[in-house]
Amino acid sequence: MPKTTTVEKTNGTDDRPTGRKAGSSRKKNSKAARRALRLAYRTRRGMAPIYATAAQAIAGSALAQADDGWKTALAATAAGAATTLAWGRWDARIGKKRLRKRLPARADFIAAASAVTTGGSLVTAMAATGGLQPGHSPYPALAAAWGIGHGIYWWRRGKKTAAPTPPLAKQMQLWQDEVACTDGPLPGSELKNVITTDYGWTAVIVVRKGNWRKAYAASADIAGALDLPEEMLQIEKAMGQSAKRAIIAVFDRNPLQKPTDHPGPQILDMNTGQAKVGLFYDGAPAHYAFWKPSGPVHTVVYGATDGGKSRFLDMLLGTERHNGIVSWVCDPQGGQSLPRWREAVDWYEDTAQGGLAMLYAVRNVMYERSARYSMMEWIDHKGRKLRGRDHFVVGDPDPLISVTIDEAHRVLNLQGAPALVLEIIQMARKCGIKIRLVFQGPKANMFGNAPESTDIREQAQSGNTVMFRTASSLTDSIGLPGWDVNPSQLPMYWPDKTSTAGLGYIKGPDNRQAQFRAFFDRDPAHWATTGTTPTIEKSAAGVCGKAYHERLDRLAARLRGEAPVLPDDAFSDGPVDVTRRAPSSDPIAQASAAIAAEAPPGTDDKVAAFLRERGRPVGRVTIAQETGLTVSAVKNALTRLKTKGLAVAVDRGIWAHPDHADTPADPTELDAAA
C-alpha cells in the first residue's frame, strides 16, 4: 500500500504569500468606488441640486485657506453670471442640426441667473470669513436652503419635461413616412410650427423644390396619404412668408359646418370702411371693403342656386341702412330674391327695365357730383385750402351710394346697358358711388353680349370678389384669376345633410385663398324695419328725373296689383342742367362748365349777407339777379355755405339763412323754382 504523510496546519498561519489579503481589500474598495461613480453619473440630473450644494461647501472651505481666496470666488461668480447671460440671450444658428440651440424659456433663464448669482455670493462669503464653519455658523443652513430652493424648481421642471410625447407626434411621423418620402405626394417636404387646435391641427409645409402651389395641387393626394376625406384638409398660401411655404389645416371636425349668426350692422368699421362679414376656417374674421381712402370699392358676387348670395346681400343691405349708406336695389326677379328691402331702401326696382333706368340716374348723379367736387374747396391734412377734390370722403358732404343689381345678367343683356355700366364703374368711385353686381357665375355671357363685357368683369373683379359654390369648374379661374381654388368643388351639403350655403371664397382686404363662411342673417326683416332709410342729397335727386321721383308711386301701384309704366325720360339723361354736370365726351363743354362755375372773390360772403338780410327763403335765380352774380356762382356758393352751416336748402332751388328756414317763402319764388 502507498505510504502517506499527514501535515497539520498551524493555527493563525496562511499558506498564501504575505500581503495578498490587503491587496484584495483595495480591489474591493475600488470596485465600490466605481459603482458609486456610475450611480452618481446615472442620477446626475435628479441629484444636480445636491451635487451643486456640496460643491459650494467644498469650494468655500477650500478658497478660505488662502488670504485672497474670496477674490477668486468673486471672479468666478462674475464669469458665471456673464456665461449665463450669454446662454440666455444667444440664439444659436449652427449649421449642424444636432448643435442648434433655441432660446431658453423665460422661467429657466431667471432660475439659472438666480442660482449662479446667489450661489456665487454664498461661496464668496464663505471664502472671506473662514469657510463652512459647522456649528454656530449660518453657512450650513444657508447652503441647505439654497439647495432646497433651487432644487424644488429643478425637480418640478424635470417632471414637466418628462411628460409623455403628445399624440401629434404620430401625425408628424405619418407625414414623414407617407407624404415626404421618396414616392410620396411631396417628397422631401417638412412640417414646421405644428399647433393643435380645437378642430384638429395646423402646420407650415415647406416644400423642397418649387413653390407652395405644389402643396395645394397635391392636396387630394396628401389627404389620401393621411387617410383623411378631402374636405377635412385645407391648404393655403402662407401670407408674408417664403413662396416655398403653405399653411395646412387638418380637421377632426369642419369648423365652418355650424353657421355663425350675423351679429348686426356694427360689423362695419366706419374708420376703415371694412366690415367683418364671416369667418375663415381658423376663426379669423373675413373682411369686405365698402370703401378705401381713395373711394368706394366695387363688388361682384358669384354663386349657384342655394349658394348663399341672397342672405349675404341681406347682411350687406342691413349694414348699409344702419350706417348712413344710401342703397339702390334692382331685383329683376320681381323682387323675390330681396323682398325685405322693397320699402327699406331709397330706390328699389323689381324689373330689368327698372334697373336700366336706375343706371341712367346713377350716371346723372355721378356727373352732378363730379362737377361739384371738381370745384370744391377743402382743407388737406397740412391745413392748406385747396380747390378740387380728387377723392371721395364718406359723408363729406354727401353720403355713399351703393347700387346692388341682383341677377345682373338680365340688366346687362338690355341694349346699351354694358356701355352704361362700364362708364359708371370706371368713373363713379371718385364720386362716391359703388356698383355691386350679382351673378350665377362668371361666364362671359353673364356680362352681356357687347365689346364692353370683358372690361366690366375685369373692373368689377378688381374690387371685392365673393365667390360661393358655382356650377362649373371651367369658370373657377375666371372668377378668381391667379387663385388656386375651386369653388365648383365646394360641397352642396355637409355630412349631416345640412346646407353649405354661405361657404365660399372672398378676395378682399384679407387676400386669403382659404374657405370662409358668411354670417347667417336669420332675421333680415328686423334690420329692414328698424332705423331710418338714408337718402341722396337734394342736388343729386334733382338730376335723377321722374324715374326716381315717381318710384314710390310705382311701388304703390304694384302693391295694388297694377303694372306701372316707367316715365318717358327714364332711359336718357333727362332734363339735366348742363352746369350741374360735366359731360363725359365733350372736353370743351367740361372747360366751359368749370369756367362758368368760377366765382369772384367774396362771393360766399355776398350770398350769405343777402340771405341774412332777406329774412325769408329765396330762390337761386333771385339771389343771382339781385347780387349781380351768375346762377352757377350762386349754386356753388350755396353748396359751400351749406357745409359751413350758413345756408339751408328749404326746397328745390329755394334757400334761406338758418335763422329764417321756418319762415314761409314767397309763392312767386316757389313758382320760379318749379
C-alpha positions in Angstrom: 0.0 0.0 0.0 1.3 3.5 -0.7 2.7 5.4 2.3 1.0 8.7 3.1 2.2 11.6 5.2 -0.2 13.9 7.1 0.8 17.5 7.6 -1.1 19.6 10.1 -1.5 23.4 9.6 -0.6 25.7 12.4 -3.4 27.9 13.7 -3.1 31.5 12.7 -0.9 30.8 9.7 -1.8 31.2 5.9 -0.2 29.3 3.0 -0.7 32.4 0.7 2.2 34.8 0.2 2.4 37.7 2.6 0.4 40.8 1.6 -2.3 39.2 -0.5 -5.1 39.9 1.9 -4.5 43.7 1.9 -4.4 43.8 -1.9 -7.8 42.1 -2.2 -9.3 44.7 0.1 -8.1 47.6 -2.1 -9.6 45.9 -5.1 -13.0 45.6 -3.5 -12.8 49.3 -2.4 -12.0 50.4 -6.0 -15.0 48.4 -7.4 -17.3 50.0 -4.8 -16.0 53.5 -5.8 -16.6 52.8 -9.5 -20.1 51.6 -8.7 -20.7 54.8 -6.7 -19.4 57.0 -9.5 -21.6 55.2 -12.1 -24.6 55.6 -9.8 -23.8 59.3 -9.4 -23.5 59.7 -13.2 -26.7 58.0 -13.9 -28.5 60.1 -11.3 -26.8 63.3 -12.3 -29.9 65.1 -13.4 -32.0 64.3 -10.4 -29.2 64.9 -7.9 -27.8 68.0 -9.5 -29.0 70.4 -6.8 -27.4 68.2 -4.1 -24.2 68.0 -6.0 -24.2 71.7 -6.6 -24.7 72.4 -2.8 -21.9 70.1 -1.9 -19.6 71.7 -4.4 -20.3 75.1 -3.0 -19.4 73.9 0.5 -16.2 72.4 -0.6 -15.3 75.4 -2.8 -16.0 77.9 0.0 -13.9 75.9 2.5 -11.0 75.4 0.1 -10.8 79.1 -1.0 -10.9 80.2 2.6 -7.5 78.7 3.1 -5.9 81.5 1.1 -5.9 85.1 2.3 -7.2 86.3 -1.1 -9.4 83.3 -1.9 -12.5 85.5 -1.8 -11.2 87.3 -4.9 -11.1 84.1 -6.8 -14.6 83.3 -5.7 -15.8 86.8 -6.8 -14.2 86.5 -10.2 -15.8 83.0 -10.7 -19.2 84.5 -9.8 -18.8 87.3 -12.3 -17.7 84.8 -15.0 -20.6 82.5 -14.3 -23.1 85.4 -14.5 -21.7 86.5 -17.8 -21.8 83.0 -19.2 -25.5 82.6 -18.0 -26.4 85.9 -19.7 -24.8 84.7 -23.0 -26.6 81.4 -22.8 -29.9 83.0 -22.3 -29.6 85.7 -25.0 -27.6 84.0 -27.7 -29.9 82.4 -30.3 -27.5 79.9 -31.9 -27.9 79.0 -35.6 -25.2 76.5 -36.2 -25.1 74.5 -39.5 -25.4 71.0 -37.9 -28.9 70.3 -36.6 -27.7 68.4 -33.6 -25.8 71.5 -32.4 -28.6 74.0 -33.0 -29.9 75.8 -29.9 -33.0 77.8 -29.2 -33.5 80.5 -26.6 -34.4 79.1 -23.2 -37.8 79.8 -21.6 -38.0 83.0 -19.5 -38.5 81.0 -16.3 -35.5 78.8 -17.0 -33.3 81.9 -17.6 -34.4 83.6 -14.4 -33.8 80.4 -12.3 -30.3 79.9 -13.8 -29.4 83.5 -13.2 -30.6 83.3 -9.6 -28.7 80.1 -9.0 -25.4 81.5 -10.3 -25.5 84.8 -8.5 -26.8 83.6 -5.1 -24.6 80.5 -5.1 -21.5 82.6 -6.1 -22.3 85.1 -3.4 -22.5 82.4 -0.8 -19.1 80.9 -1.9 -17.5 84.3 -1.8 -18.8 85.0 1.7 -17.5 81.6 3.0 -14.1 82.2 1.4 -13.8 85.6 3.0 -14.9 84.5 6.5 -13.2 81.2 7.0 -15.2 78.5 5.2 -18.2 76.5 6.0 -17.5 76.5 9.8 -20.1 73.9 11.1 -21.6 74.7 14.5 -22.8 78.2 15.2 -22.0 79.5 11.7 -25.1 80.3 9.4 -23.4 78.9 6.3 -24.6 75.3 6.6 -28.2 76.4 6.9 -27.8 78.9 4.0 -26.3 76.2 1.8 -29.1 73.8 2.6 -31.7 76.5 1.9 -30.1 77.3 -1.4 -30.1 73.6 -2.4 -33.7 73.1 -1.4 -35.0 76.3 -3.0 -33.4 75.8 -6.4 -33.8 72.1 -6.2 -37.6 72.4 -6.0 -37.7 74.3 -9.3 -35.2 71.9 -10.9 -37.2 68.8 -9.9 -40.5 70.3 -11.0 -39.1 71.4 -14.3 -37.7 67.9 -14.9 -41.0 66.4 -14.1 -42.7 68.6 -16.8 -40.1 67.9 -19.4 -40.5 64.2 -18.8 -44.2 64.3 -19.9 -45.3 61.7 -22.5 -44.9 62.6 -26.1 -48.1 64.2 -27.4 -50.2 62.2 -29.9 -49.4 64.8 -32.5 -46.0 63.2 -32.9 -47.9 60.3 -34.7 -49.1 62.7 -37.3 -45.6 64.1 -37.8 -44.3 60.6 -38.2 -47.1 59.8 -40.7 -46.1 62.8 -42.7 -42.5 61.7 -42.9 -43.5 58.1 -43.8 -46.3 58.7 -46.2 -46.1 62.3 -47.6 -42.4 63.4 -47.5 -41.0 60.0 -48.5 -39.4 59.5 -51.9 -42.6 58.1 -53.5 -45.0 60.4 -51.5 -47.1 63.4 -52.8 -44.5 65.9 -51.6 -41.0 64.3 -51.4 -38.6 66.0 -49.1 -41.2 68.4 -47.6 -41.2 69.3 -44.0 -43.7 70.3 -41.3 -42.9 73.2 -39.1 -44.7 75.2 -36.3 -47.2 72.5 -35.7 -50.1 73.7 -33.5 -53.0 71.8 -32.1 -56.5 73.4 -32.4 -59.9 72.6 -31.1 -60.7 71.3 -34.6 -57.5 69.4 -35.3 -54.1 70.8 -36.1 -52.3 73.2 -38.4 -48.7 73.5 -39.5 -46.5 75.1 -42.1 -45.5 73.0 -45.1 -42.0 73.8 -46.5 -41.7 72.2 -50.0 -38.3 71.1 -51.1 -38.5 72.4 -54.7 -40.8 74.9 -56.4 -43.4 76.9 -54.5 -46.4 76.4 -52.3 -48.7 75.7 -55.2 -47.1 72.2 -55.4 -48.6 71.6 -51.9 -52.0 72.8 -53.0 -52.0 70.8 -56.2 -51.2 67.7 -54.2 -53.9 68.3 -51.5 -56.1 65.4 -52.7 -53.1 63.0 -52.6 -52.0 64.4 -49.2 -55.5 63.7 -47.9 -55.2 60.2 -49.2 -51.8 59.7 -47.7 -53.0 60.9 -44.3 -56.1 58.7 -44.7 -58.5 61.7 -44.5 -61.5 62.8 -46.5 -60.6 65.6 -48.9 -63.0 68.1 -47.3 -61.2 67.6 -43.9 -57.9 69.2 -45.2 -57.2 72.7 -46.3 -54.0 74.1 -47.8 -53.5 77.9 -48.5 -50.6 80.2 -49.2 -48.6 81.3 -46.1 -49.1 85.1 -46.3 -46.0 87.2 -45.8 -43.7 84.1 -45.8 -41.4 82.4 -48.3 -43.1 81.2 -51.5 -42.0 77.7 -50.5 -44.3 77.7 -47.5 -48.0 76.8 -47.3 -50.4 76.5 -44.4 -52.1 73.1 -43.9 -55.1 72.6 -41.6 -56.3 69.1 -40.8 -59.8 68.9 -39.3 -61.2 66.4 -36.8 -64.4 68.4 -37.5 -65.0 71.1 -40.0 -65.2 74.4 -38.1 -67.4 76.0 -40.8 -70.1 73.4 -40.6 -72.0 75.3 -37.9 -73.1 78.7 -39.3 -72.4 81.8 -37.3 -75.2 84.2 -36.7 -74.9 87.8 -38.1 -74.0 90.0 -35.1 -75.6 93.1 -36.6 -74.7 96.3 -38.6 -71.9 97.1 -36.2 -69.7 94.8 -38.3 -68.8 97.9 -40.3 -65.8 99.9 -39.1 -66.5 103.5 -40.1 -62.9 104.4 -39.8 -61.5 101.9 -42.2 -64.6 101.2 -44.3 -64.2 97.4 -43.8 -66.8 95.0 -42.4 -66.4 91.6 -40.8 -68.8 89.5 -43.0 -67.8 86.0 -42.0 -65.2 83.7 -40.6 -62.3 81.7 -42.1 -61.8 78.1 -41.1 -59.3 79.1 -38.4 -61.7 81.5 -36.7 -60.1 84.7 -38.2 -62.7 87.3 -39.5 -63.2 87.7 -43.2 -63.4 91.3 -44.3 -65.4 93.1 -47.0 -64.4 96.6 -48.1 -67.2 99.1 -48.5 -64.7 101.9 -49.2 -61.0 102.7 -49.1 -59.3 106.1 -48.6 -59.5 106.6 -52.4 -63.2 105.9 -52.6 -65.9 103.2 -52.6 -64.9 99.6 -53.7 -67.0 97.9 -56.4 -68.1 94.3 -55.8 -69.0 91.2 -57.8 -70.8 88.3 -56.2 -70.9 84.8 -57.8 -72.9 81.8 -56.6 -75.1 79.0 -57.8 -78.6 78.4 -56.5 -78.6 77.9 -52.8 -75.1 79.1 -52.6 -75.9 81.9 -50.1 -76.0 85.0 -52.3 -79.3 86.4 -51.1 -78.6 86.1 -47.4 -75.2 87.7 -48.0 -76.9 90.6 -49.7 -79.4 90.9 -46.8 -76.5 91.3 -44.4 -74.8 94.0 -46.6 -78.0 95.9 -47.1 -78.8 95.9 -43.4 -75.3 97.2 -42.7 -75.8 100.0 -45.2 -79.2 101.0 -43.9 -77.9 101.4 -40.3 -74.7 103.1 -41.2 -75.9 106.0 -43.3 -75.2 104.4 -46.8 -77.8 105.0 -49.5 -78.9 101.8 -51.0 -80.4 101.4 -54.5 -81.5 97.9 -55.3 -82.6 96.2 -58.5 -84.1 92.7 -58.2 -85.2 91.7 -61.7 -86.8 88.5 -60.4 -89.9 90.5 -59.5 -88.4 91.3 -56.1 -88.4 87.6 -55.0 -84.7 87.4 -54.1 -84.6 90.5 -51.9 -88.3 91.1 -50.9 -87.5 92.6 -47.4 -85.9 95.7 -49.0 -88.7 96.8 -51.3 -89.7 99.5 -48.8 -86.5 99.8 -46.8 -84.1 101.3 -49.3 -84.0 104.7 -51.1 -84.8 103.2 -54.5 -86.0 99.7 -55.4 -86.8 98.3 -58.8 -88.1 94.8 -59.5 -87.7 94.6 -63.3 -84.7 94.6 -65.6 -86.0 97.8 -67.3 -86.3 99.5 -64.0 -82.7 98.5 -63.3 -81.6 100.2 -66.6 -83.5 103.3 -65.6 -81.7 103.3 -62.3 -78.3 103.1 -64.1 -79.1 106.2 -66.2 -80.0 108.0 -63.0 -76.7 106.8 -61.4 -74.8 108.3 -64.3 -76.5 111.6 -63.9 -75.7 111.7 -60.2 -72.1 110.8 -61.0 -71.7 113.8 -63.3 -73.5 116.1 -61.0 -71.2 115.2 -58.1 -68.2 115.3 -60.4 -68.9 118.9 -61.4 -69.3 120.0 -57.8 -66.3 118.1 -56.5 -64.0 119.4 -59.2 -64.6 122.9 -57.9 -65.0 122.2 -54.2 -62.8 123.9 -51.7 -61.4 121.7 -49.0 -58.7 121.6 -46.3 -55.9 119.0 -46.7 -54.0 117.3 -43.9 -51.5 120.1 -43.8 -54.1 122.7 -43.3 -54.0 124.1 -46.8 -57.1 125.3 -48.6 -57.3 123.6 -52.0 -59.8 123.7 -54.8 -61.0 120.5 -56.5 -61.1 117.2 -54.6 -59.9 114.1 -56.4 -61.3 111.5 -54.0 -64.5 110.8 -52.1 -65.0 111.3 -48.4 -67.9 109.4 -46.9 -70.4 111.9 -45.6 -68.5 115.0 -46.6 -70.6 116.4 -48.0 -72.6 113.6 -49.5 -73.5 110.0 -48.5 -72.0 107.0 -50.2 -74.4 105.4 -52.8 -74.4 101.6 -53.1 -76.1 100.2 -56.2 -76.9 96.5 -55.9 -78.1 94.7 -59.1 -79.1 91.1 -58.4 -79.3 88.7 -61.4 -77.3 91.4 -63.2 -77.1 89.4 -66.5 -80.8 90.3 -67.1 -80.0 94.0 -67.0 -76.7 93.8 -68.9 -78.5 91.9 -71.8 -80.6 95.1 -72.5 -79.4 97.3 -75.3 -77.0 100.0 -74.2 -76.6 98.6 -70.6 -73.0 97.3 -70.9 -71.6 100.6 -72.1 -73.5 102.4 -69.4 -72.3 100.1 -66.7 -68.7 100.3 -67.9 -68.8 104.1 -67.9 -70.1 104.1 -64.3 -67.7 101.5 -63.0 -64.7 103.4 -64.4 -65.7 106.9 -63.1 -68.1 106.5 -60.2 -65.6 105.8 -57.3 -64.4 109.4 -57.1 -68.0 110.5 -56.9 -68.9 108.2 -54.0 -70.8 105.5 -56.0 -70.2 101.8 -55.8 -71.6 99.1 -58.0 -72.4 95.6 -56.7 -73.2 93.1 -59.4 -74.6 89.6 -58.6 -74.4 86.6 -61.0 -74.8 82.9 -61.0 -71.3 82.5 -62.4 -68.5 84.4 -64.1 -69.2 83.2 -67.7 -68.7 85.8 -70.4 -72.4 85.8 -71.5 -73.4 86.9 -67.9 -71.9 90.4 -68.6 -73.8 91.0 -71.8 -73.0 90.4 -75.4 -71.1 93.6 -76.1 -67.5 94.6 -76.5 -67.5 96.2 -73.0 -68.5 92.9 -71.3 -64.9 91.7 -70.6 -63.9 95.1 -69.3 -66.8 95.2 -67.0 -65.8 91.9 -65.5 -62.2 92.9 -65.1 -63.1 96.3 -63.5 -65.7 94.7 -61.1 -63.3 91.9 -60.0 -60.6 94.4 -59.2 -62.5 95.2 -56.0 -64.3 92.8 -53.8 -64.9 89.3 -55.3 -67.1 87.0 -53.3 -67.5 83.5 -54.8 -69.8 80.9 -53.3 -70.3 77.4 -54.7 -70.5 77.6 -58.5 -71.7 75.0 -61.0 -68.8 74.8 -63.5 -65.2 74.0 -62.9 -64.3 75.8 -66.2 -65.0 79.2 -64.6 -63.2 78.8 -61.3 -60.1 80.5 -62.7 -62.2 83.2 -64.4 -63.9 84.4 -61.3 -60.8 84.4 -59.1 -57.9 84.8 -61.6 -54.5 83.9 -60.2 -56.0 82.0 -57.3 -55.6 78.3 -56.9 -59.0 77.5 -55.5 -62.0 75.5 -56.9 -65.4 77.0 -55.8 -67.1 74.5 -58.1 -65.8 71.6 -55.9 -67.4 73.0 -52.7 -70.0 70.5 -51.4 -73.7 71.3 -51.6 -74.3 69.5 -48.2 -72.4 68.7 -45.1 -72.0 65.1 -43.9 -75.1 65.7 -41.7 -77.2 66.6 -44.8 -77.4 70.3 -43.9 -76.8 73.0 -46.5 -73.4 74.6 -47.0 -75.0 78.0 -48.0 -72.6 80.8 -47.3 -69.4 78.7 -47.8 -67.0 80.1 -50.4 -64.0 82.4 -51.0 -63.6 86.1 -50.7 -61.0 88.3 -52.3 -60.9 91.4 -50.3 -58.7 93.1 -47.7 -57.5 89.8 -46.3 -56.5 88.3 -49.6 -56.5 84.8 -48.2 -57.0 81.8 -50.5 -58.9 80.0 -47.8 -62.5 78.9 -47.3 -64.7 81.2 -45.4 -68.4 81.1 -44.4 -70.5 84.3 -44.4 -72.5 85.2 -41.3 -76.1 84.0 -41.5 -78.7 86.7 -41.2 -81.6 84.8 -39.6 -83.9 87.8 -39.5 -83.3 90.4 -42.3 -86.7 91.9 -41.7 -85.5 93.2 -38.3 -82.8 95.3 -39.9 -85.1 96.3 -42.7 -87.8 97.6 -40.4 -85.7 99.4 -37.8 -83.7 102.6 -38.2 -84.2 105.1 -40.9 -83.7 105.0 -44.7 -80.7 107.0 -45.9 -81.5 109.1 -49.0 -79.4 111.0 -51.5 -78.8 114.8 -51.3 -81.2 117.2 -53.0 -78.8 118.2 -55.7 -78.4 114.6 -56.7 -82.2 114.0 -56.6 -82.7 117.0 -58.9 -80.9 115.2 -61.7 -82.4 111.7 -61.4 -85.5 112.6 -63.4 -89.0 111.2 -63.0 -87.9 107.6 -62.7 -86.6 108.4 -59.2 -89.2 110.9 -58.1 -92.1 108.5 -59.1 -90.6 105.4 -57.6 -93.0 105.4 -54.6 -96.0 105.8 -56.9 -94.9 102.8 -58.9 -94.4 100.8 -55.8 -97.9 101.7 -54.6 -99.3 100.7 -58.0 -97.6 97.4 -57.9 -98.9 96.7 -54.4 -102.4 97.3 -55.8 -101.8 94.7 -58.5 -101.3 97.1 -61.3 -98.4 97.1 -63.8 -96.7 100.5 -63.5 -95.0 102.1 -66.5 -91.7 103.9 -66.4 -91.7 107.5 -67.5 -90.5 108.5 -71.0 -87.3 110.1 -69.8 -86.2 107.0 -67.8 -83.7 105.8 -70.4 -82.0 109.1 -71.2 -80.1 111.8 -69.4 -83.3 113.7 -68.9 -83.7 117.4 -68.4 -80.4 117.9 -66.6 -78.8 121.4 -66.1 -75.5 121.2 -68.0 -73.9 123.5 -65.4 -74.6 120.8 -62.8 -72.7 118.0 -64.5 -69.7 117.7 -66.8 -70.4 115.7 -70.0 -68.2 112.7 -70.5 -67.5 113.1 -74.2 -67.0 116.9 -74.7 -63.9 118.4 -73.2 -64.8 121.9 -74.4 -68.1 121.7 -72.5 -66.2 120.5 -69.5 -64.0 123.5 -69.6 -66.9 125.8 -70.2 -68.8 124.4 -67.2 -65.7 124.8 -65.0 -65.2 128.4 -66.1 -68.9 129.2 -65.5 -68.7 127.8 -62.0 -65.8 130.1 -61.1 -66.9 133.0 -58.8 -65.2 136.3 -58.0 -63.6 136.7 -54.5 -66.1 137.5 -51.8 -69.0 135.6 -53.5 -69.7 133.4 -50.4 -69.8 136.5 -48.1 -72.1 138.4 -50.5 -74.6 135.5 -50.8 -74.6 134.8 -47.0 -75.2 138.5 -46.3 -78.1 138.6 -48.8 -79.8 135.6 -47.2 -79.4 137.1 -43.7 -80.9 140.5 -44.8 -83.7 138.9 -46.9 -85.2 137.4 -43.8 -87.1 134.6 -45.7 -86.4 131.7 -48.1 -85.5 132.9 -51.6 -84.7 131.2 -55.0 -81.3 131.0 -56.6 -82.3 133.0 -59.6 -83.5 135.9 -57.4 -80.2 135.8 -55.5 -78.2 135.9 -58.8 -80.3 138.8 -60.2 -80.0 141.0 -57.0 -76.4 140.3 -56.3 -75.2 140.5 -59.9 -73.7 137.0 -59.8 -74.2 134.2 -62.3 -76.5 131.3 -61.4 -73.6 128.9 -61.4 -71.6 131.0 -59.0 -74.7 131.2 -56.7 -75.2 127.5 -56.8 -71.6 126.8 -55.8 -71.6 129.4 -53.1 -74.8 128.0 -51.6 -73.2 124.5 -51.5 -70.2 125.8 -49.7 -72.3 127.8 -47.2 -74.4 124.7 -46.5 -71.3 122.8 -45.4 -70.4 125.7 -43.1 -73.9 125.8 -41.6 -74.7 129.3 -43.1 -77.4 128.3 -45.6 -80.3 125.8 -45.6 -81.9 124.2 -48.7 -85.6 124.7 -47.9 -87.0 123.3 -51.1 -85.7 122.5 -54.6 -83.9 125.7 -55.6 -85.1 127.6 -52.5 -82.5 128.6 -49.9 -82.6 130.6 -46.6 -80.4 131.6 -43.7 -80.6 129.0 -40.9 -82.5 131.6 -38.7 -85.2 132.0 -41.4 -85.6 128.4 -42.5 -89.1 128.1 -40.9 -90.4 131.3 -42.5 -92.8 130.7 -45.4 -91.4 131.5 -48.8 -93.0 133.9 -51.3 -95.2 131.9 -53.7 -93.6 133.6 -56.7 -90.2 132.2 -55.6 -91.7 128.7 -55.5 -93.3 129.1 -58.9 -90.0 130.4 -60.3 -88.0 127.5 -58.8 -90.5 125.0 -60.2 
